Amino acid sequence: MKNKASVLTLRIPEELKHSIKNMADQQGVSINQLALYALTKEIQEMKTHSLLKTYWAQRDEKEISENFTKLLEKVKEKNNAETVPDWDAI
């Protein structure tokens, strides 16, 4: 099923418009494609930031520290396995 497209008109500074056009040209895509990609990416990053902020706000410093220590212990255990390359050892 295809999403229905809608039109959004934005007023942006002329300099930004030129930057967007130049970047789109460099990438070999239309201004619309580049703008859609950039907006989608930024909105997703904002959502992720919001979710993480909410998640961490519900935990205290002691819990975070304890969980981090447990994670490091698991990494150390895995590091002792022969399958871990030297460059990945602690």
Distance bins in CASP14 RR format, pairs under 12 A and 6 or more apart:
PFRMAT RR
TARGET T0000
AUTHOR 0000-0000-0000
RMODE 2
METHOD distances of the structure
MODEL  1
3 36 0 0 0 0 0 1 0 0 0 0 0
5 32 0 0 0 0 1 0 0 0 0 0 0
5 36 0 0 0 0 1 0 0 0 0 0 0
6 36 0 0 0 0 0 1 0 0 0 0 0
7 32 0 0 0 0 0 1 0 0 0 0 0
8 32 0 0 0 0 0 1 0 0 0 0 0
8 35 0 0 0 0 1 0 0 0 0 0 0
8 36 0 0 0 0 1 0 0 0 0 0 0
8 39 0 0 0 0 1 0 0 0 0 0 0
9 35 0 0 0 0 0 1 0 0 0 0 0
10 16 0 0 0 0 1 0 0 0 0 0 0
10 17 0 0 0 0 1 0 0 0 0 0 0
10 20 0 0 0 0 0 1 0 0 0 0 0
10 31 0 0 0 0 0 1 0 0 0 0 0
10 32 0 0 0 0 0 1 0 0 0 0 0
10 35 0 0 0 0 1 0 0 0 0 0 0
10 38 0 0 0 0 0 1 0 0 0 0 0
10 39 0 0 0 0 1 0 0 0 0 0 0
11 17 0 0 0 0 1 0 0 0 0 0 0
12 18 0 0 0 0 0 1 0 0 0 0 0
12 19 0 0 0 0 1 0 0 0 0 0 0
12 20 1 0 0 1 0 0 0 0 0 0 0
12 21 0 0 0 0 0 1 0 0 0 0 0
12 31 0 0 0 0 0 1 0 0 0 0 0
12 35 0 0 0 0 1 0 0 0 0 0 0
12 38 0 0 0 0 0 1 0 0 0 0 0
13 19 0 0 0 0 1 0 0 0 0 0 0
13 20 0 0 0 0 0 1 0 0 0 0 0
14 20 0 0 0 0 0 1 0 0 0 0 0
14 21 0 0 0 0 0 1 0 0 0 0 0
15 21 0 0 0 0 0 1 0 0 0 0 0
15 22 0 0 0 0 0 1 0 0 0 0 0
16 22 0 0 0 0 0 1 0 0 0 0 0
16 23 0 0 0 0 0 1 0 0 0 0 0
16 31 0 0 0 0 0 1 0 0 0 0 0
16 35 0 0 0 0 0 1 0 0 0 0 0
16 38 0 0 0 0 0 1 0 0 0 0 0
17 23 0 0 0 0 0 1 0 0 0 0 0
17 24 0 0 0 0 0 1 0 0 0 0 0
17 31 0 0 0 0 1 0 0 0 0 0 0
17 34 0 0 0 0 0 1 0 0 0 0 0
17 35 0 0 0 0 0 1 0 0 0 0 0
18 24 0 0 0 0 0 1 0 0 0 0 0
18 25 0 0 0 0 0 1 0 0 0 0 0
18 31 0 0 0 0 0 1 0 0 0 0 0
19 25 0 0 0 0 0 1 0 0 0 0 0
19 26 0 0 0 0 0 1 0 0 0 0 0
19 31 0 0 0 0 0 1 0 0 0 0 0
19 34 0 0 0 0 0 1 0 0 0 0 0
19 35 0 0 0 0 0 1 0 0 0 0 0
19 38 0 0 0 0 0 1 0 0 0 0 0
20 26 0 0 0 0 0 1 0 0 0 0 0
20 27 0 0 0 0 0 1 0 0 0 0 0
20 29 0 0 0 0 0 1 0 0 0 0 0
20 30 0 0 0 0 0 1 0 0 0 0 0
20 31 1 0 1 0 0 0 0 0 0 0 0
20 32 0 0 0 0 0 1 0 0 0 0 0
20 33 0 0 0 0 0 1 0 0 0 0 0
20 34 1 0 0 1 0 0 0 0 0 0 0
20 35 1 0 0 1 0 0 0 0 0 0 0
20 36 0 0 0 0 0 1 0 0 0 0 0
20 37 0 0 0 0 0 1 0 0 0 0 0
20 38 0 0 0 0 1 0 0 0 0 0 0
20 39 0 0 0 0 0 1 0 0 0 0 0
21 27 0 0 0 0 0 1 0 0 0 0 0
21 28 0 0 0 0 0 1 0 0 0 0 0
21 29 0 0 0 0 0 1 0 0 0 0 0
21 30 0 0 0 0 1 0 0 0 0 0 0
21 31 1 0 1 0 0 0 0 0 0 0 0
21 32 0 0 0 0 0 1 0 0 0 0 0
21 34 0 0 0 0 1 0 0 0 0 0 0
21 35 0 0 0 0 0 1 0 0 0 0 0
22 28 0 0 0 0 0 1 0 0 0 0 0
22 31 0 0 0 0 0 1 0 0 0 0 0
22 34 0 0 0 0 0 1 0 0 0 0 0
23 29 0 0 0 0 1 0 0 0 0 0 0
23 30 0 0 0 0 0 1 0 0 0 0 0
23 31 0 0 0 0 1 0 0 0 0 0 0
23 33 0 0 0 0 0 1 0 0 0 0 0
23 34 1 0 0 1 0 0 0 0 0 0 0
23 35 0 0 0 0 1 0 0 0 0 0 0
23 37 0 0 0 0 0 1 0 0 0 0 0
23 38 0 0 0 0 1 0 0 0 0 0 0
24 30 1 0 0 1 0 0 0 0 0 0 0
24 31 1 0 1 0 0 0 0 0 0 0 0
24 32 0 0 0 0 1 0 0 0 0 0 0
24 33 1 0 0 1 0 0 0 0 0 0 0
24 34 1 0 1 0 0 0 0 0 0 0 0
24 35 0 0 0 0 1 0 0 0 0 0 0
24 36 0 0 0 0 0 1 0 0 0 0 0
24 37 0 0 0 0 1 0 0 0 0 0 0
24 38 0 0 0 0 1 0 0 0 0 0 0
25 31 0 0 0 0 1 0 0 0 0 0 0
25 33 0 0 0 0 0 1 0 0 0 0 0
25 34 0 0 0 0 1 0 0 0 0 0 0
26 34 0 0 0 0 1 0 0 0 0 0 0
27 33 0 0 0 0 1 0 0 0 0 0 0
27 34 1 0 0 1 0 0 0 0 0 0 0
27 35 0 0 0 0 0 1 0 0 0 0 0
27 37 0 0 0 0 1 0 0 0 0 0 0
27 38 0 0 0 0 0 1 0 0 0 0 0
28 34 0 0 0 0 1 0 0 0 0 0 0
28 37 0 0 0 0 0 1 0 0 0 0 0
29 35 0 0 0 0 1 0 0 0 0 0 0
29 36 0 0 0 0 1 0 0 0 0 0 0
29 37 1 0 0 1 0 0 0 0 0 0 0
29 38 0 0 0 0 0 1 0 0 0 0 0
30 36 0 0 0 0 1 0 0 0 0 0 0
30 37 0 0 0 0 0 1 0 0 0 0 0
31 37 0 0 0 0 0 1 0 0 0 0 0
31 38 0 0 0 0 0 1 0 0 0 0 0
32 38 0 0 0 0 0 1 0 0 0 0 0
32 39 0 0 0 0 0 1 0 0 0 0 0
33 39 0 0 0 0 0 1 0 0 0 0 0
33 40 0 0 0 0 0 1 0 0 0 0 0
34 40 0 0 0 0 0 1 0 0 0 0 0
34 41 0 0 0 0 0 1 0 0 0 0 0
35 41 0 0 0 0 0 1 0 0 0 0 0
35 42 0 0 0 0 0 1 0 0 0 0 0
36 42 0 0 0 0 0 1 0 0 0 0 0
36 43 0 0 0 0 0 1 0 0 0 0 0
37 43 0 0 0 0 0 1 0 0 0 0 0
37 44 0 0 0 0 0 1 0 0 0 0 0
38 44 0 0 0 0 0 1 0 0 0 0 0
38 45 0 0 0 0 0 1 0 0 0 0 0
39 45 0 0 0 0 0 1 0 0 0 0 0
39 46 0 0 0 0 0 1 0 0 0 0 0
40 46 0 0 0 0 0 1 0 0 0 0 0
40 47 0 0 0 0 0 1 0 0 0 0 0
41 47 0 0 0 0 0 1 0 0 0 0 0
41 48 0 0 0 0 0 1 0 0 0 0 0
42 48 0 0 0 0 0 1 0 0 0 0 0
42 49 0 0 0 0 0 1 0 0 0 0 0
43 49 0 0 0 0 0 1 0 0 0 0 0
43 50 0 0 0 0 0 1 0 0 0 0 0
44 50 0 0 0 0 0 1 0 0 0 0 0
44 51 0 0 0 0 0 1 0 0 0 0 0
45 51 0 0 0 0 0 1 0 0 0 0 0
45 52 0 0 0 0 0 1 0 0 0 0 0
46 52 0 0 0 0 0 1 0 0 0 0 0
46 53 0 0 0 0 0 1 0 0 0 0 0
47 53 0 0 0 0 0 1 0 0 0 0 0
47 54 0 0 0 0 0 1 0 0 0 0 0
48 54 0 0 0 0 0 1 0 0 0 0 0
48 55 0 0 0 0 0 1 0 0 0 0 0
49 55 0 0 0 0 0 1 0 0 0 0 0
49 56 0 0 0 0 0 1 0 0 0 0 0
50 56 0 0 0 0 0 1 0 0 0 0 0
50 57 0 0 0 0 0 1 0 0 0 0 0
51 57 0 0 0 0 0 1 0 0 0 0 0
51 58 0 0 0 0 0 1 0 0 0 0 0
52 58 0 0 0 0 0 1 0 0 0 0 0
52 59 0 0 0 0 0 1 0 0 0 0 0
53 59 0 0 0 0 0 1 0 0 0 0 0
55 63 0 0 0 0 0 1 0 0 0 0 0
55 64 0 0 0 0 0 1 0 0 0 0 0
55 67 0 0 0 0 0 1 0 0 0 0 0
56 63 0 0 0 0 0 1 0 0 0 0 0
56 64 1 0 0 1 0 0 0 0 0 0 0
56 67 0 0 0 0 0 1 0 0 0 0 0
56 68 0 0 0 0 0 1 0 0 0 0 0
57 64 0 0 0 0 0 1 0 0 0 0 0
58 64 0 0 0 0 0 1 0 0 0 0 0
59 65 0 0 0 0 1 0 0 0 0 0 0
59 66 0 0 0 0 0 1 0 0 0 0 0
59 67 0 0 0 0 1 0 0 0 0 0 0
59 68 0 0 0 0 0 1 0 0 0 0 0
60 66 0 0 0 0 1 0 0 0 0 0 0
60 67 0 0 0 0 0 1 0 0 0 0 0
61 67 0 0 0 0 0 1 0 0 0 0 0
61 68 0 0 0 0 0 1 0 0 0 0 0
62 68 0 0 0 0 0 1 0 0 0 0 0
62 69 0 0 0 0 0 1 0 0 0 0 0
63 69 0 0 0 0 0 1 0 0 0 0 0
63 70 0 0 0 0 0 1 0 0 0 0 0
64 70 0 0 0 0 0 1 0 0 0 0 0
64 71 0 0 0 0 0 1 0 0 0 0 0
65 71 0 0 0 0 0 1 0 0 0 0 0
65 72 0 0 0 0 0 1 0 0 0 0 0
66 72 0 0 0 0 0 1 0 0 0 0 0
66 73 0 0 0 0 0 1 0 0 0 0 0
67 73 0 0 0 0 0 1 0 0 0 0 0
67 74 0 0 0 0 0 1 0 0 0 0 0
68 74 0 0 0 0 0 1 0 0 0 0 0
68 75 0 0 0 0 0 1 0 0 0 0 0
69 75 0 0 0 0 0 1 0 0 0 0 0
69 76 0 0 0 0 0 1 0 0 0 0 0
70 76 0 0 0 0 0 1 0 0 0 0 0
70 77 0 0 0 0 0 1 0 0 0 0 0
71 77 0 0 0 0 0 1 0 0 0 0 0
71 78 0 0 0 0 0 1 0 0 0 0 0
72 78 0 0 0 0 0 1 0 0 0 0 0
72 79 0 0 0 0 0 1 0 0 0 0 0
72 90 0 0 0 0 1 0 0 0 0 0 0
73 79 0 0 0 0 0 1 0 0 0 0 0
73 80 0 0 0 0 0 1 0 0 0 0 0
73 90 0 0 0 0 0 1 0 0 0 0 0
74 80 0 0 0 0 0 1 0 0 0 0 0
74 81 0 0 0 0 0 1 0 0 0 0 0
74 90 0 0 0 0 0 1 0 0 0 0 0
75 81 0 0 0 0 0 1 0 0 0 0 0
75 84 0 0 0 0 1 0 0 0 0 0 0
75 88 0 0 0 0 1 0 0 0 0 0 0
75 89 0 0 0 0 1 0 0 0 0 0 0
75 90 1 0 0 1 0 0 0 0 0 0 0
76 84 0 0 0 0 0 1 0 0 0 0 0
76 88 0 0 0 0 0 1 0 0 0 0 0
76 89 0 0 0 0 1 0 0 0 0 0 0
76 90 1 0 0 1 0 0 0 0 0 0 0
77 84 0 0 0 0 0 1 0 0 0 0 0
77 90 0 0 0 0 0 1 0 0 0 0 0
78 84 1 0 0 1 0 0 0 0 0 0 0
78 85 0 0 0 0 0 1 0 0 0 0 0
78 88 0 0 0 0 1 0 0 0 0 0 0
78 89 0 0 0 0 0 1 0 0 0 0 0
78 90 0 0 0 0 1 0 0 0 0 0 0
79 85 0 0 0 0 0 1 0 0 0 0 0
79 86 0 0 0 0 0 1 0 0 0 0 0
79 87 0 0 0 0 0 1 0 0 0 0 0
79 88 1 0 0 1 0 0 0 0 0 0 0
79 89 1 0 1 0 0 0 0 0 0 0 0
79 90 1 0 1 0 0 0 0 0 0 0 0
80 88 0 0 0 0 0 1 0 0 0 0 0
80 89 0 0 0 0 1 0 0 0 0 0 0
80 90 0 0 0 0 1 0 0 0 0 0 0
81 88 0 0 0 0 0 1 0 0 0 0 0
81 89 0 0 0 0 0 1 0 0 0 0 0
82 89 0 0 0 0 0 1 0 0 0 0 0
83 89 0 0 0 0 0 1 0 0 0 0 0
84 90 0 0 0 0 1 0 0 0 0 0 0
END
